[in-house]
Amino acid sequence: MLHRFRCAISNAGHDMLSGHVEVDETVFGGVRHGKRGRGAGGKVLVAVAVELLSPKGFGRCRLQIIPNAETETLKAFIQKHIKAGSTIYTDGLTSYPSATKDEYIHHGTSISGSGKDANEVLPGVHRVAALVKRWLMGTHQGSFEEDHLQAYLDEFVFRFNRRKSAHRGMLFFRLIEQCVAMHPMRFRELVANPKPKNEKQEFAVPSNLRNKAPASLDISVPTHPWRSALP
């Protein structure tokens, strides 16, 4: 049922971000040796966009899995989620100037040349990235598969963008509204890697790990005073 809700969220129409928007990428995945950041092996690259409010604070966000951080990929993400004419703030990645050319006002800042930490240059995207990772590790205990990650990201965006709603019941109403508008989905459409029906996985539980009644509840032992018959 939760995946049905997430599918309804991901298929619903969304207003585009506008105004001043930060854009960056982050990686999802366990701790592994080797290259860090962009291009890290065995991890998932996710694009992040966050509205900046005046004089301070953050507005709505968008999260989307992307295959790489090349110009055409980032351009497609930006055009899909950010309204043309908006001002976009990024780091010094060379893909961004071409990705935002002609349609957006772009301000890029080299992290290494600024003398500041990345979370100081782009506080919005780093705050959202930290929150979603903490949410996945806390609420979901980190038990998600790469094939289902986008669905979890969509759920987080739905929650984050409505975090200041004065009428909490409207969140439930909007979710049900989206579920009603959503086309029916079968189980095999919800799961990323469905197993054939004839493939069963047996789990043998060792005898020493099986649930047993505590010794104090053993009715065959007459020595327990609470088991003695009343006079």
GUFIMAR-614345 format. One record per atom (N, C-alpha, C): x, y, z. Coordinates in steps of 0.2 Angstrom, whole numbers, padded with zeros to 4 digits, always signed. Example, Ala and Ser with C-alpha at 12.3 -4.5 7.8 and 13.67 -1.06 7.14 Angstrom:
BEGIN
+0066-0028+0039 +0062-0022+0039 +0066-0016+0039 +0064-0011+0035 +0068-0005+0036 +0064+0000+0039 
! end
This chain:
BEGIN
+0004-0006+0000 +0000+0000+0000 +0004+0006+0000 +0010+0006+0004 +0014+0012+0004 +0017+0013-0003 +0019+0008-0007 +0021+0009-0013 +0016+0012-0018 +0010+0010-0017 +0004+0013-0021 +0004+0020-0020 +0004+0022-0013 +0004+0029-0012 +0010+0033-0015 +0016+0030-0015 +0022+0033-0018 +0021+0034-0025 +0018+0029-0028 +0017+0029-0036 +0012+0035-0037 +0007+0036-0033 +0002+0041-0034 +0005+0048-0034 +0010+0048-0029 +0013+0055-0028 +0018+0056-0034 +0022+0051-0036 +0026+0052-0042 +0023+0054-0048 +0017+0051-0049 +0013+0053-0055 +0009+0059-0055 +0008+0062-0050 +0004+0068-0049 +0008+0074-0052 +0004+0079-0055 +0007+0085-0058 +0010+0089-0052 +0015+0093-0054 +0018+0097-0049 +0020+0104-0052 +0019+0109-0048 +0021+0116-0050 +0029+0116-0050 +0031+0120-0055 +0039+0121-0056 +0041+0125-0051 +0047+0124-0048 +0051+0129-0044 +0052+0135-0048 +0053+0141-0044 +0054+0147-0047 +0058+0152-0042 +0059+0158-0045 +0063+0163-0041 +0070+0161-0041 +0073+0161-0034 +0080+0159-0033 +0081+0152-0031 +0084+0148-0035 +0084+0141-0034 +0092+0138-0034 +0093+0134-0029 +0100+0131-0028 +0099+0124-0032 +0104+0122-0035 +0105+0115-0039 +0111+0112-0037 +0111+0106-0036 +0117+0102-0035 +0116+0095-0035 +0121+0091-0034 +0120+0083-0034 +0123+0080-0028 +0120+0075-0026 +0123+0071-0020 +0122+0064-0022 +0126+0060-0018 +0126+0052-0019 +0123+0049-0014 +0120+0043-0015 +0116+0039-0010 +0120+0032-0011 +0121+0029-0005 +0124+0022-0005 +0128+0021+0001 +0130+0015+0002 +0134+0014+0008 +0141+0016+0008 +0145+0015+0013 +0152+0017+0014 +0156+0012+0010 +0160+0015+0005 +0164+0010+0001 +0171+0014+0000 +0176+0010-0001 +0182+0012-0003 +0183+0015-0010 +0187+0019-0011 +0187+0022-0018 +0185+0029-0019 +0184+0031-0025 +0182+0038-0026 +0176+0040-0022 +0176+0047-0020 +0170+0050-0017 +0167+0055-0021 +0161+0056-0020 +0157+0062-0023 +0155+0059-0030 +0155+0064-0035 +0153+0063-0042 +0157+0057-0045 +0154+0052-0048 +0157+0047-0051 +0159+0041-0047 +0157+0041-0040 +0159+0036-0035 +0155+0029-0038 +0159+0024-0038 +0157+0018-0040 +0152+0014-0035 +0147+0011-0038 +0142+0008-0034 +0137+0012-0030 +0136+0018-0032 +0132+0023-0028 +0127+0026-0033 +0122+0029-0031 +0117+0032-0035 +0118+0040-0035 +0118+0043-0040 +0118+0050-0041 +0111+0053-0041 +0110+0058-0037 +0103+0061-0036 +0104+0069-0037 +0100+0072-0042 +0100+0079-0042 +0095+0082-0037 +0097+0088-0035 +0093+0091-0029 +0092+0099-0031 +0086+0101-0031 +0085+0108-0032 +0080+0111-0026 +0082+0117-0024 +0079+0119-0018 +0078+0127-0019 +0072+0129-0018 +0070+0136-0018 +0073+0140-0012 +0075+0146-0013 +0078+0150-0008 +0073+0156-0007 +0071+0157+0000 +0066+0162+0001 +0069+0168+0004 +0066+0174+0003 +0069+0180+0006 +0065+0182+0012 +0068+0185+0017 +0076+0186+0018 +0079+0179+0020 +0076+0174+0022 +0080+0168+0023 +0075+0162+0023 +0077+0156+0023 +0073+0150+0023 +0073+0147+0017 +0070+0141+0016 +0070+0137+0010 +0062+0136+0009 +0061+0135+0002 +0054+0134+0000 +0053+0126-0002 +0051+0125-0008 +0050+0118-0010 +0057+0115-0013 +0057+0109-0014 +0062+0105-0016 +0060+0100-0022 +0065+0098-0025 +0064+0092-0030 +0070+0088-0030 +0069+0081-0030 +0074+0076-0030 +0073+0071-0036 +0079+0070-0040 +0078+0065-0045 +0084+0061-0046 +0084+0055-0047 +0090+0051-0049 +0092+0052-0056 +0098+0053-0057 +0101+0055-0064 +0107+0050-0065 +0108+0049-0071 +0114+0044-0073 +0121+0047-0072 +0121+0053-0073 +0128+0057-0073 +0127+0064-0072 +0132+0068-0072 +0132+0075-0071 +0134+0079-0077 +0132+0076-0083 +0134+0079-0089 +0129+0085-0091 +0131+0089-0096 +0127+0095-0097 +0119+0093-0099 +0119+0088-0104 +0112+0087-0106 +0108+0084-0100 +0111+0080-0096 +0107+0077-0090 +0104+0082-0086 +0109+0087-0084 +0107+0092-0079 +0102+0097-0082 +0103+0098-0089 +0098+0103-0092 +0091+0100-0092 +0091+0093-0093 +0084+0090-0093 +0081+0091-0086 +0085+0090-0081 +0082+0090-0074 +0080+0097-0073 +0084+0102-0075 +0083+0109-0073 +0076+0111-0077 +0076+0110-0083 +0070+0111-0087 +0064+0108-0085 +0064+0102-0082 +0058+0099-0080 +0056+0101-0073 +0060+0104-0069 +0058+0106-0062 +0058+0113-0061 +0062+0117-0065 +0063+0124-0063 +0060+0129-0069 +0056+0134-0067 +0053+0138-0072 +0058+0142-0076 +0057+0143-0082 +0062+0147-0086 +0062+0155-0083 +0068+0158-0083 +0069+0164-0081 +0071+0165-0073 +0071+0159-0070 +0073+0159-0063 +0080+0160-0062 +0083+0162-0056 +0090+0162-0055 +0092+0156-0052 +0097+0153-0055 +0100+0146-0052 +0107+0147-0049 +0108+0145-0043 +0114+0145-0040 +0117+0138-0040 +0123+0137-0042 +0127+0130-0042 +0134+0131-0040 +0137+0125-0040 +0144+0126-0038 +0148+0127-0045 +0155+0125-0045 +0158+0127-0051 +0159+0122-0056 +0154+0117-0056 +0154+0111-0061 +0153+0114-0068 +0157+0112-0073 +0157+0115-0079 +0151+0113-0083 +0147+0109-0081 +0141+0107-0085 +0136+0112-0084 +0136+0116-0078 +0130+0120-0077 +0129+0126-0082 +0135+0130-0083 +0134+0135-0088 +0130+0134-0094 +0132+0128-0097 +0129+0126-0104 +0122+0124-0102 +0121+0120-0097 +0114+0118-0095 +0109+0123-0093 +0111+0129-0091 +0107+0134-0090 +0107+0140-0095 +0110+0139-0100 +0111+0144-0105 +0105+0147-0108 +0104+0153-0109 +0098+0157-0113 +0092+0157-0109 +0090+0151-0105 +0084+0151-0102 +0084+0153-0094 +0090+0153-0091 +0090+0155-0084 +0096+0160-0083 +0095+0163-0077 +0101+0167-0074 +0105+0163-0070 +0111+0162-0072 +0116+0157-0068 +0121+0160-0064 +0122+0158-0058 +0127+0160-0053 +0131+0154-0051 +0137+0153-0053 +0141+0147-0051 +0147+0149-0047 +0148+0146-0042 +0153+0147-0037 +0158+0141-0036 +0164+0142-0037 +0169+0137-0036 +0170+0136-0029 +0169+0130-0026 +0169+0128-0019 +0177+0129-0017 +0181+0126-0021 +0188+0127-0019 +0191+0134-0019 +0189+0138-0024 +0191+0145-0024 +0188+0149-0020 +0182+0148-0017 +0178+0152-0012 +0181+0153-0005 +0185+0148-0003 +0187+0147+0004 +0182+0146+0009 +0176+0143+0006 +0171+0141+0011 +0169+0134+0010 +0166+0131+0015 +0163+0124+0014 +0157+0124+0009 +0156+0118+0006 +0151+0117+0002 +0144+0119+0004 +0143+0117+0011 +0136+0119+0014 +0136+0126+0015 +0141+0130+0015 +0140+0137+0016 +0139+0141+0009 +0141+0138+0004 +0140+0141-0003 +0133+0139-0005 +0131+0133-0004 +0125+0130-0006 +0121+0127+0000 +0119+0131+0005 +0116+0128+0011 +0109+0125+0010 +0105+0127+0005 +0099+0123+0004 +0099+0116+0002 +0103+0115-0004 +0103+0108-0006 +0107+0103-0001 +0112+0106+0002 +0115+0102+0007 +0110+0100+0013 +0106+0105+0015 +0101+0104+0021 +0097+0098+0019 +0094+0099+0013 +0089+0094+0010 +0092+0087+0009 +0098+0087+0007 +0102+0081+0006 +0103+0077+0012 +0105+0081+0017 +0106+0078+0024 +0100+0076+0027 +0094+0079+0026 +0088+0077+0029 +0085+0071+0026 +0085+0070+0019 +0083+0065+0016 +0087+0058+0018 +0093+0059+0018 +0098+0053+0020 +0096+0051+0028 +0095+0056+0032 +0094+0055+0039 +0087+0051+0039 +0082+0054+0035 +0075+0051+0035 +0076+0043+0033 +0080+0042+0028 +0080+0035+0025 +0083+0031+0030 +0089+0033+0034 +0092+0029+0038 +0088+0028+0045 +0084+0033+0047 +0081+0033+0053 +0074+0030+0052 +0069+0033+0048 +0063+0030+0047 +0063+0023+0044 +0067+0022+0039 +0067+0016+0035 +0073+0012+0036 +0077+0014+0041 +0083+0010+0043 +0087+0008+0038 +0087+0012+0033 +0092+0011+0027 +0090+0005+0023 +0084+0002+0024 +0082-0004+0020 +0079-0002+0014 +0082+0001+0009 +0079+0002+0002 +0084+0000-0003 +0081-0002-0009 +0085-0004-0015 +0085+0002-0020 +0090+0002-0023 +0092+0007-0028 +0086+0008-0033 +0083+0002-0035 +0077+0002-0040 +0071+0005-0037 +0070+0006-0030 +0065+0009-0027 +0066+0016-0024 +0073+0018-0025 +0075+0024-0022 +0071+0030-0024 +0069+0031-0030 +0065+0037-0033 +0059+0037-0030 +0055+0032-0028 +0049+0032-0025 +0050+0035-0018 +0055+0033-0014 +0056+0036-0008 +0058+0043-0008 +0061+0045-0013 +0063+0052-0014 +0057+0056-0015 +0052+0053-0019 +0046+0057-0021 +0042+0058-0014 +0042+0053-0010 +0038+0053-0004 +0041+0058+0001 +0048+0059+0001 +0051+0064+0005 +0049+0071+0002 +0049+0072-0004 +0048+0078-0007 +0041+0080-0005 +0036+0076-0006 +0029+0077-0004 +0028+0079+0003 +0032+0076+0008 +0032+0078+0015 +0035+0085+0016 +0041+0085+0013 +0045+0092+0014 +0041+0098+0012 +0038+0097+0006 +0035+0103+0003 +0029+0105+0006 +0026+0101+0011 +0020+0102+0015 +0022+0103+0022 +0028+0104+0024 +0030+0104+0031 +0027+0109+0035 +0025+0115+0032 +0022+0121+0035 +0015+0122+0034 +0012+0116+0032 +0005+0117+0030 +0001+0118+0037 -0003+0123+0037 -0007+0125+0043 -0013+0120+0044 -0015+0116+0039 -0021+0112+0039 -0018+0105+0037 -0016+0101+0043 -0013+0094+0042 -0017+0089+0038 -0024+0090+0039 -0029+0086+0036 -0028+0086+0028 -0026+0092+0026 -0026+0093+0018 -0021+0088+0015 -0015+0086+0019 -0010+0082+0017 -0013+0075+0015 -0018+0073+0020 -0021+0066+0018 -0026+0067+0013 -0029+0073+0012 -0034+0074+0007 -0031+0074+0000 -0025+0077+0000 -0021+0078-0007 -0019+0071-0009 -0016+0067-0004 -0014+0060-0005 -0019+0056-0008 -0025+0056-0005 -0031+0052-0007 -0033+0054-0014 -0033+0061-0015 -0035+0064-0021 -0031+0061-0027 -0024+0061-0026 -0019+0059-0031 -0020+0051-0032 -0022+0047-0027 -0023+0040-0027 -0029+0039-0032 -0034+0043-0031 -0040+0042-0035 -0039+0043-0042 -0035+0048-0043 -0033+0050-0050 -0028+0045-0054 -0025+0041-0049 -0020+0037-0052 -0023+0031-0055 -0020+0028-0061 -0023+0022-0064 -0021+0016-0060 -0025+0011-0060 -0024+0005-0056 -0017+0002-0058 -0014-0001-0053 -0007-0004-0053 -0007-0011-0050 -0004-0016-0054 -0004-0022-0052 +0003-0023-0047 +0003-0028-0043 +0008-0030-0039 +0015-0030-0043 +0015-0033-0048 +0021-0034-0052 +0024-0027-0055 +0019-0022-0056 +0021-0015-0058 +0024-0011-0052 +0022-0013-0046 +0025-0010-0040 +0032-0012-0038 +0033-0018-0039 +0040-0021-0036 +0045-0020-0042 +0051-0018-0041 +0056-0018-0046 +0058-0024-0049 +0059-0029-0044 +0062-0036-0046 +0057-0041-0044 +0052-0042-0047 +0047-0047-0045 +0050-0054-0047 +0049-0059-0042 +0051-0066-0043 +0046-0070-0046 +0047-0075-0050 +0042-0079-0052 +0039-0083-0047 +0032-0085-0048 +0028-0088-0043 +0031-0095-0041 +0034-0098-0045 +0037-0105-0043 +0044-0104-0040 +0046-0098-0039 +0053-0098-0035 +0051-0096-0028 +0052-0101-0024 +0051-0100-0017 +0058-0100-0013 +0058-0096-0008 +0064-0096-0004 +0063-0098+0003 +0066-0104+0005 +0065-0107+0011 +0070-0104+0016 +0068-0103+0022 +0072-0100+0028 +0071-0105+0033 +0077-0109+0035 +0077-0114+0040 +0079-0110+0047 +0075-0110+0052 +0077-0107+0058 +0080-0112+0063 +0086-0111+0065 +0090-0115+0069 +0085-0116+0076 +0086-0122+0078 +0081-0124+0084 +0083-0120+0090 +0089-0118+0091 +0091-0114+0097 +0089-0106+0096 +0086-0105+0090 +0084-0098+0089 +0076-0097+0089 +0073-0103+0089 +0066-0103+0089 +0063-0100+0095 +0057-0097+0094 +0054-0094+0100 +0051-0100+0105 +0053-0099+0111 +0051-0104+0116 +0048-0100+0122 +0044-0104+0126 +0041-0101+0132 +0046-0100+0137 +0046-0095+0141 +0050-0095+0147 +0050-0100+0152 +0055-0102+0155 +0055-0108+0159 +0050-0107+0165 +0049-0101+0167 +0045-0099+0173 +0038-0101+0171 +0036-0102+0165 +0029-0103+0163 +0028-0111+0161 +0033-0115+0162 +0033-0122+0161 +0028-0125+0166 +0022-0127+0164 +0017-0130+0169 +0019-0137+0171 +0024-0140+0168 +0026-0147+0170 +0030-0147+0176 +0033-0141+0178 +0037-0140+0184 +0033-0138+0190 +0032-0143+0195 +0028-0142+0201 +0031-0137+0206 +0037-0136+0205 +0041-0132+0211 +0039-0125+0211 +0036-0122+0205 +0034-0115+0205 +0028-0114+0210 +0029-0109+0215 +0023-0108+0220 +0017-0106+0216 +0018-0102+0211 +0011-0099+0208 +0008-0105+0204 +0011-0110+0203 +0008-0116+0200 +0005-0121+0204 +0006-0120+0211 +0003-0125+0216 -0005-0124+0216 -0008-0129+0217 -0016-0129+0218 -0018-0125+0224 -0023-0121+0224 -0026-0118+0230 -0029-0123+0234 -0029-0122+0241 -0031-0126+0246 -0039-0127+0246 
! end
